[in-house]
Amino acid sequence: MTVEPTPQIPYCLSLPAFRSVSWQQWLPAQLPSLPSGDIDLDTGDWTLSCRDLEALLHALHQAGHNVQLLITRCRNTLISAAALGLPVREASTVIPTLEARDDQPNEAKTNVDLTVHRGTLRSGDHIETQGHLLIVGDVNPGGSASAEGDVYVWGRLRGRAHAGSKGNNTAKIVALQLRPLQLRIAELVARGPEERPQPGLAEQACILDGAISIQPASAPFIPQ
């Protein structure tokens, strides 16, 4: 009789609750106690941008630990992980299709709440999704993106975008460079701002006082 080896459950490293310290201060003290090899990472309620998350993953990698799965209760961190192609699971809710870190441009990957599209939408291209939409690339003039939830563009938005396409007036449109031909949120329509964007300043469009308003995005997507 052959005894099959028991699959080992990866160790799960959990960031401290309440963000009482920065992870940069906290992590070095944890590294000596981590088992060797790959781990899972539970970021809890931490809001981590792509840059923050990349830095954290790099620090763990330098210590010999690759993160196989990220667990989070924060949608913004979930989006950052998805943008980096990291397998991610929302705490208490399994998100089944973000495990692939491949290089397939112009292919959308969908889970329950979030559709991730990698690649630029060119003139004539259109993507429409349920839930939220994250585009890791640009939306060029003539391209358009529509979602029942929020629309996030991890690049330049110069085409058309429609958030809250089923009437959700709390939806928003966020882009690293927000210069669209047209913005739509729920039933409201607006032209994009004409002035040049400030370098490095992400912006978001949302409904304020019954009109679409453009304002600086929190860094990058802190919940409102």
Residue pairs with C-beta under 8 A, 6 or more apart in sequence:
10 37
10 38
10 39
10 40
10 68
10 69
11 34
11 35
11 39
11 40
12 39
12 40
12 41
12 42
12 71
13 30
13 34
13 39
13 40
13 41
13 42
13 60
13 65
14 42
14 44
15 23
15 26
15 41
15 42
15 43
15 44
15 46
16 26
17 44
17 45
19 45
19 46
23 46
23 56
24 59
27 56
27 59
27 60
31 63
34 63
34 65
36 64
36 65
37 64
37 65
38 65
38 66
38 67
38 68
39 60
39 65
39 66
39 67
39 68
40 67
40 68
40 69
40 70
40 71
41 56
41 60
41 67
41 69
41 70
41 71
42 70
42 71
42 72
42 91
43 70
43 71
43 72
43 74
43 77
44 72
44 73
44 74
44 91
45 73
45 74
46 72
46 74
46 77
47 74
47 76
47 77
47 221
47 222
47 223
48 56
48 74
48 76
48 77
48 80
49 76
49 80
49 219
49 220
49 221
50 80
50 83
50 84
50 154
50 220
52 80
53 70
53 77
53 80
53 81
53 84
53 86
54 84
57 67
57 84
57 86
60 66
60 67
67 86
68 87
69 87
69 88
69 89
70 77
70 81
70 86
70 87
70 88
70 89
71 88
71 89
71 90
71 91
72 78
72 81
72 88
72 89
72 90
72 91
73 90
73 91
74 223
75 90
75 113
75 132
75 221
75 223
76 220
76 221
76 222
76 223
78 88
78 90
78 95
78 114
79 114
79 132
79 134
79 152
79 221
80 220
81 87
81 88
81 98
82 88
82 98
82 114
82 116
82 134
83 116
83 134
83 136
83 154
85 98
85 100
85 101
85 102
86 98
86 101
87 98
87 99
87 101
88 95
88 98
89 95
90 113
93 112
95 111
95 112
95 113
95 114
96 111
97 109
97 110
97 111
98 109
98 111
98 116
100 109
104 118
105 118
105 119
105 137
106 117
106 118
106 119
106 120
107 117
107 118
107 119
108 115
108 116
108 117
108 127
108 129
109 115
109 116
109 117
109 118
110 116
110 129
112 131
113 131
113 132
113 149
114 131
114 132
114 133
114 134
115 127
115 129
115 130
115 131
115 132
115 133
115 134
115 147
116 134
116 136
117 127
117 133
117 134
117 135
117 136
117 137
117 145
118 136
118 137
119 136
119 137
120 137
120 138
120 139
120 140
120 143
120 155
121 127
121 135
121 137
121 138
121 139
121 140
121 143
121 144
121 145
121 159
122 140
122 142
122 143
123 140
123 141
123 142
123 143
123 159
124 142
124 143
125 142
125 143
125 144
126 143
126 144
126 145
126 146
127 133
127 135
127 144
127 145
127 146
128 145
128 146
128 147
128 165
129 146
129 147
129 148
130 147
130 148
130 149
131 147
131 148
131 149
132 147
132 149
132 150
132 151
132 152
133 145
133 146
133 147
133 149
133 150
133 151
133 152
134 152
134 154
135 145
135 151
135 152
135 153
135 154
135 155
136 154
136 155
137 153
137 154
137 155
138 153
138 155
138 156
138 157
138 158
139 145
139 153
139 155
139 156
139 157
139 158
139 159
139 160
139 161
139 175
139 180
140 158
140 159
141 158
141 159
141 181
142 159
143 159
143 160
144 159
144 160
144 161
144 162
145 151
145 153
145 159
145 160
145 161
145 162
146 161
146 162
146 163
146 165
147 162
147 163
147 164
147 165
147 171
148 164
148 165
148 166
148 168
148 171
149 163
149 164
149 168
149 171
150 163
150 171
150 172
150 173
150 174
151 161
151 162
151 163
151 171
151 172
151 173
151 174
152 173
152 174
152 175
152 221
153 161
153 173
153 174
153 175
153 176
153 178
154 176
155 175
155 176
155 177
156 175
156 176
156 177
156 179
157 173
157 175
157 177
157 178
157 179
157 180
157 192
158 177
158 179
158 180
158 181
159 180
159 181
160 180
160 181
160 182
160 183
160 184
161 173
161 175
161 180
161 182
161 183
161 184
162 183
162 184
162 185
163 171
163 172
163 173
163 184
163 185
163 186
163 205
164 170
164 171
164 185
164 186
165 184
165 186
167 186
167 187
168 186
169 185
169 186
169 187
169 188
169 207
170 206
170 207
171 185
171 186
171 206
172 185
172 204
172 205
172 206
173 180
173 183
173 185
173 204
173 205
173 206
174 202
174 203
174 204
174 205
174 217
174 220
174 221
175 202
175 203
175 204
176 202
177 197
177 202
177 203
178 192
178 193
178 197
178 202
178 203
178 204
178 205
178 214
179 192
179 193
179 197
180 192
181 191
181 192
182 189
182 190
182 191
182 192
183 189
183 190
183 191
183 192
183 205
183 212
184 190
185 205
185 206
185 207
185 212
186 207
188 207
188 210
188 211
188 212
189 212
190 205
190 211
190 212
193 214
197 203
201 216
202 216
202 217
202 219
202 220
203 214
203 215
203 216
203 217
204 214
204 215
204 216
204 217
204 218
205 212
205 213
205 214
206 212
206 213
206 215
206 224
207 213
218 224
